[in-house]
Amino acid sequence: MLPAAIALALASQTPAQAESVETRLERLEAQNRSLAAQVKRQEAEIAEHRAQLKGSPERLKAVEEGMEEDRLAASLDDPSAWFRNIEISGLIEVEGSYLSPFEGDTESDLILATVELGISSQINDWVLAGISFLYEEDDTDLEVDTGYITIANPDVTPLFLTAGQIYVPFGAYETNLVSDPLTLEIGETRETALQIGFAQGDFSGSVYAFNGDNKVKGKNRIDSWGANLGYAHEEDDRAWAFGVGYINDLGDSDSLQDLINENRVAAEEDAIAAGIDTSGYSVDPTDRTAGWTVNAAASFGPFNLIGEYLSATDDYDPVSLSYKDSGAKPSAWNIEAGYSFSVMGRESVAAVAYQGTDEALGLELPKERWMLGWSVEVYERTALSLEWAHDRDYSGKDGGTGKSADTIIAQLAVEF
């Protein structure tokens, strides 16, 4: 193809304007080198972006990845276009659900489950600023979900720095299904943090620090921190990834921080009502309980597998979080398999998952959960998903009901 293209180009030129074969080859080689460098830079940016998204829920990953695609496309198609510097992406999810709970009457509802809007701007070669807004009916009023500044330039260094309100990179929380995995219900942590990390080839990692919402012993200072390390590799139609993470206070997670505060305030009120002296009692936790997580994922052609485990490293004090009259040591896991296929020319994925928890009764999580789901792209960037979940509660001797529950969800989602 190359000799033919050169011959055709030379034949169409006047003798005075014709380039020599050597000159044309040199120019084509220079263009190829430039394109290869651009592709390499894009790969580095994608790896770096994925490293920064560790710990984020699926809805936010979809919005952030949409903006990243726009950014890369703009840099290729029209470097001078205004949308190269400003990207807007969003997600809307409407859900209909039917619930047969452990106890009580069946329930059904139709809600605007998620509205997420993200805006980002590549200020210059080094600085990226981003903000996202979130609304969840009956759960989250319209709020700033994330707001951050990232300093990075993969052409110069594999290091990056992110500062702002982010989901810290503790856990992966990957899923093919509508509902969040149980690991996220324990570990998801959104904080205003400073994160320093790297993305070099297939490896990435970071350390981060923040002032947690749980003021241990009443101290208001930056003494919460964590770290993560990951590996991800792709080739042909195969890909696999592994990751580990640690946080020095799992009690700062979005679920546990509120629950721990409620438990300690309730304990103080009960003590006051019983006439007990509470002068030496604190509604703030007196100790930190760390957490750790490990995750893995792999895809082989149309098949994909996901596995994740997350746990506290020690027991909480019984006042903060209890289980069977002792301190709880909550943990959760998710094992999931998915299969991608086409339905009438549309992309589709079916998935099955087995999830569970241990000593997480206080978080109102089930002991076991089986899930089955199917999602199909009905139109471009528009998906219809169906999901069935069967939960089993903790046994009566553990403080639960010992009963089962079923949930059916239909979701219509649009990304833009």
C-alpha positions in Angstrom: 0.0 0.0 0.0 2.8 2.5 0.8 4.6 2.3 -2.6 1.3 2.6 -4.4 0.3 5.7 -2.4 3.7 7.3 -3.0 3.5 6.6 -6.8 0.0 8.1 -7.0 1.0 11.2 -5.1 4.1 11.8 -7.3 2.1 11.3 -10.5 -0.4 14.1 -9.5 2.3 16.7 -8.9 4.1 19.0 -11.3 7.8 18.4 -11.7 8.6 21.7 -9.9 6.6 20.6 -6.8 7.3 16.9 -6.7 9.0 15.5 -3.7 11.6 12.8 -3.8 10.7 9.3 -2.6 13.2 9.8 0.2 11.6 13.1 1.3 8.1 11.7 1.2 9.1 8.6 3.2 10.8 10.8 5.8 7.7 12.9 6.2 5.4 9.8 6.5 7.8 8.3 9.0 7.7 11.5 11.0 3.9 11.5 10.9 3.8 7.9 12.1 6.2 8.7 14.9 3.9 11.6 15.9 0.8 9.4 15.8 2.6 6.7 17.8 3.6 9.3 20.4 0.1 10.6 20.6 -1.4 7.1 21.1 1.2 6.4 23.8 0.3 9.6 25.6 -3.4 8.6 25.4 -2.7 5.2 26.9 -0.8 6.8 29.7 -3.6 9.3 30.3 -6.2 6.5 30.4 -4.1 4.5 32.8 -3.6 7.5 35.0 -7.4 8.3 34.9 -8.3 4.8 35.9 -5.9 5.0 38.8 -7.6 8.2 40.0 -11.1 6.5 39.8 -10.3 3.7 42.2 -12.9 3.7 44.9 -15.5 5.6 42.9 -19.0 4.1 42.4 -20.0 2.9 39.0 -22.2 5.9 38.2 -19.3 8.3 38.7 -17.0 6.1 36.7 -19.4 6.3 33.8 -19.6 10.1 33.9 -15.8 10.5 34.3 -14.9 8.0 31.5 -17.4 9.8 29.2 -15.6 13.1 29.8 -12.2 11.4 29.2 -13.4 10.0 25.9 -14.6 13.5 24.8 -11.2 14.9 25.8 -9.2 12.4 23.8 -11.5 12.6 20.8 -11.2 16.4 20.7 -7.4 16.3 20.9 -7.4 14.0 17.8 -10.2 15.6 15.7 -9.7 19.3 16.3 -7.1 20.5 18.7 -8.4 24.1 18.5 -12.1 23.2 19.3 -13.5 24.9 22.4 -14.7 21.5 23.8 -11.1 20.3 24.1 -10.9 22.3 27.3 -14.4 21.9 28.7 -16.2 18.5 28.8 -19.7 17.9 30.1 -21.1 14.4 30.7 -24.1 13.0 32.6 -26.0 10.0 33.7 -29.8 9.6 34.4 -31.2 6.4 35.8 -35.0 5.8 36.3 -35.9 2.7 38.3 -39.0 0.7 39.0 -38.8 -1.8 41.9 -40.7 -4.5 43.7 -39.6 -5.6 47.1 -40.7 -8.5 49.3 -38.8 -7.8 52.5 -37.8 -10.0 55.4 -40.8 -8.8 57.4 -43.9 -6.7 56.6 -45.8 -6.0 53.4 -44.5 -6.0 49.9 -43.5 -2.6 48.4 -43.2 -1.1 45.0 -41.9 2.2 43.7 -40.9 4.3 40.7 -38.0 6.7 41.4 -35.5 8.9 39.7 -32.6 6.8 41.1 -29.7 8.9 39.9 -28.9 12.2 38.2 -25.2 12.8 37.9 -23.7 15.7 36.0 -19.9 16.1 35.5 -18.0 19.0 34.2 -14.2 19.0 33.6 -11.7 21.3 32.1 -8.1 20.7 31.0 -6.7 24.0 32.0 -3.2 23.4 30.5 -0.8 20.5 29.9 -0.5 20.0 33.7 -3.8 21.0 35.4 -7.2 19.3 35.2 -10.2 20.6 37.2 -13.4 18.7 37.6 -16.7 18.8 39.4 -19.8 16.5 39.6 -23.3 17.0 40.9 -25.5 14.2 42.3 -29.2 13.8 43.0 -30.8 10.6 44.2 -34.6 10.7 44.9 -35.4 9.8 48.6 -31.7 9.5 49.4 -29.5 12.5 48.3 -30.5 16.1 47.8 -28.8 17.9 44.9 -25.2 18.3 46.1 -21.6 18.6 44.9 -20.6 14.9 44.7 -16.9 15.5 43.8 -14.8 18.6 43.1 -11.1 18.2 42.5 -7.9 19.6 40.9 -5.4 17.1 39.4 -1.9 18.0 38.5 -0.4 15.5 36.1 1.5 15.3 32.8 2.3 11.7 31.7 4.6 13.0 29.0 6.9 14.3 31.7 6.3 12.1 34.8 4.2 9.1 35.9 3.3 10.9 39.1 0.1 12.8 39.7 -1.5 14.8 42.5 -5.2 15.2 43.2 -6.7 17.5 45.8 -10.4 18.0 46.6 -13.5 16.1 47.5 -13.1 12.6 46.0 -14.0 9.0 46.6 -10.7 7.8 48.0 -9.2 4.7 46.3 -10.2 2.1 48.8 -11.9 -0.8 46.9 -12.8 -1.3 43.3 -16.6 -2.0 43.5 -16.8 -3.2 39.9 -20.1 -4.8 38.8 -22.2 -5.6 35.7 -25.4 -5.3 37.7 -27.8 -2.4 38.7 -27.3 -2.5 42.4 -24.0 -1.6 44.1 -22.0 -4.6 45.5 -22.1 -5.2 49.3 -18.4 -4.3 49.5 -19.3 -0.8 48.5 -22.0 -0.6 51.2 -19.3 -1.0 53.8 -16.2 0.6 52.3 -17.2 3.6 50.0 -15.5 6.7 51.4 -15.9 10.2 50.1 -13.7 12.8 51.7 -11.8 16.0 51.0 -8.4 14.5 50.6 -4.9 15.0 49.1 -3.8 12.1 46.9 -0.4 11.5 45.5 0.0 8.6 43.1 1.6 7.1 39.9 0.5 5.3 36.8 3.4 3.6 35.0 2.7 1.0 32.4 0.5 -1.7 33.9 1.1 -0.5 37.5 -0.6 2.2 39.5 -0.9 3.2 43.1 -1.3 6.1 45.5 -1.3 7.3 49.1 -3.9 9.8 50.4 -4.7 11.7 53.6 -7.7 13.5 55.0 -9.4 14.8 58.1 -12.1 12.2 58.7 -15.6 13.0 59.9 -15.1 10.8 62.9 -13.1 12.9 65.3 -11.3 10.2 67.3 -10.9 11.4 70.9 -12.3 14.7 69.7 -9.2 15.6 67.8 -9.9 17.7 64.7 -6.8 17.1 62.5 -5.6 15.4 59.4 -4.8 11.9 60.7 -6.8 9.6 58.4 -4.9 8.0 55.5 -4.8 5.1 53.2 -2.9 3.5 50.3 -3.6 1.3 47.3 -1.7 -0.6 44.6 -3.0 -2.0 41.4 -2.0 -3.9 38.3 -4.0 -4.0 35.0 -3.0 -5.5 31.7 -4.8 -5.8 28.3 -3.9 -7.7 25.2 -6.1 -8.7 22.2 -9.4 -9.9 23.7 -8.0 -10.6 27.2 -7.5 -8.4 30.2 -6.9 -8.8 33.9 -6.5 -6.6 36.9 -5.6 -6.9 40.6 -5.6 -4.5 43.4 -5.1 -4.1 47.2 -6.0 -1.3 49.5 -5.7 -0.2 53.1 -7.3 2.6 55.1 -6.4 3.4 58.7 -10.0 4.1 59.8 -12.8 2.1 58.1 -15.1 4.0 60.4 -14.7 7.0 58.1 -16.6 5.2 55.3 -19.9 6.9 54.2 -22.0 4.2 55.9 -20.1 3.6 59.1 -19.4 7.2 60.0 -23.1 8.0 60.4 -23.9 4.7 62.1 -21.1 5.0 64.6 -22.2 8.5 65.5 -25.8 7.5 65.9 -24.9 4.5 68.1 -22.7 6.5 70.4 -25.2 9.3 70.7 -28.0 6.8 71.5 -25.8 5.1 74.1 -25.2 8.4 75.8 -29.0 9.2 75.8 -29.8 5.8 77.2 -27.2 6.3 80.0 -28.6 9.7 80.9 -32.1 8.3 81.0 -30.9 5.6 83.3 -29.3 8.1 85.6 -25.8 7.0 84.8 -23.0 9.6 85.1 -21.8 10.3 81.5 -19.1 13.0 82.4 -16.4 10.7 81.1 -18.3 9.5 78.0 -17.5 10.8 74.5 -19.8 10.6 71.4 -16.6 10.6 69.4 -14.9 7.2 68.8 -12.0 6.5 71.1 -10.0 4.3 68.7 -9.5 3.8 65.0 -10.3 0.5 63.3 -8.5 0.0 60.0 -9.8 -1.8 56.9 -8.2 -3.7 54.0 -9.5 -4.9 50.7 -8.3 -7.0 47.7 -9.9 -7.3 44.3 -9.4 -9.0 41.0 -11.1 -8.9 37.6 -10.5 -10.7 34.3 -12.1 -10.8 30.8 -11.6 -13.4 28.1 -13.5 -12.6 25.0 -17.2 -12.3 25.9 -16.7 -13.6 29.5 -15.7 -11.5 32.5 -15.1 -12.4 36.2 -15.1 -10.1 39.2 -14.0 -10.8 42.8 -13.6 -8.6 45.8 -13.2 -8.9 49.5 -13.2 -6.1 52.1 -12.9 -6.3 55.9 -12.1 -4.4 59.1 -8.8 -5.5 60.6 -10.1 -5.7 64.1 -13.3 -5.5 66.2 -15.0 -2.2 66.9 -15.8 -1.3 70.4 -19.3 -2.5 71.2 -20.7 1.0 71.7 -19.6 2.1 68.2 -20.7 -1.1 66.4 -21.8 -4.3 68.0 -22.6 -7.9 66.9 -24.0 -10.5 69.3 -23.2 -8.3 72.4 -19.6 -7.9 71.3 -17.6 -5.6 69.1 -18.3 -6.2 65.4 -15.7 -6.9 62.7 -17.7 -6.3 59.5 -16.6 -7.8 56.2 -18.2 -8.3 52.7 -17.4 -10.1 49.5 -18.6 -10.2 45.9 -18.1 -12.9 43.3 -19.5 -12.1 39.8 -19.5 -13.6 36.3 -20.7 -11.8 33.2 -21.2 -12.8 29.5 -21.5 -10.3 26.7 -23.5 -11.0 23.5 -25.6 -9.3 20.9 -29.4 -9.1 20.7 -30.7 -8.0 17.4 -27.4 -6.2 16.8 -27.4 -4.5 20.2 -24.8 -4.9 22.9 -26.0 -6.9 25.8 -24.6 -8.5 29.0 -25.9 -11.0 31.4 -24.5 -11.5 34.9 -24.8 -13.6 38.0 -23.3 -12.7 41.4 -23.0 -14.2 44.9 -22.4 -11.7 47.7 -22.3 -11.9 51.4 -21.3 -10.2 54.7 -20.1 -11.2 58.1 -20.9 -9.3 61.3 -22.6 -6.6 59.3 -26.1 -6.9 60.9 -25.8 -3.4 62.4 -25.4 -2.0 58.8 -28.7 -3.7 57.9 -27.0 -5.7 55.2 -28.0 -9.3 54.4 -26.0 -12.4 55.3 -26.1 -13.7 51.7 -27.3 -12.3 48.4 -27.8 -14.0 45.0 -28.3 -11.8 42.0 -29.2 -12.3 38.4 -29.2 -9.4 35.9 -29.4 -8.6 32.2 -28.7 -5.3 30.4 -29.2 -4.4 26.8 -28.4 -1.2 24.8 -31.8 -0.3 23.3 -30.4 2.8 21.6 -27.0 4.5 21.5 -26.0 5.3 25.1 -29.4 4.1 26.3 -29.6 0.9 28.3 -32.5 -1.1 29.8 -31.5 -3.4 32.7 -33.4 -6.0 34.7 -32.2 -7.4 38.0 -33.4 -10.0 40.6 -31.9 -10.3 44.0 -32.6 -12.9 46.7 -31.4 -12.0 50.2 -31.0 -14.2 53.3 -31.0 -12.4 56.6 -28.8 -13.3 59.6 -30.2 -16.0 61.8 -32.4 -15.4 64.8 -29.6 -16.4 67.2 -27.4 -13.7 65.6 -30.0 -11.0 66.0 -31.6 -11.3 62.5 -34.9 -12.7 61.3 -33.5 -15.8 59.6 -35.9 -15.1 56.7 -35.4 -14.3 53.0 -36.3 -11.3 50.8 -36.6 -10.7 47.1 -36.2 -7.6 45.0 -36.9 -7.0 41.3 -35.5 -3.8 39.6 -36.0 -2.5 36.1 -33.8 0.4 35.1 -33.7 2.7 32.2 -30.4 4.6 32.0 -29.0 7.2 29.6 -25.4 8.5 29.4 -24.5 11.7 27.6 
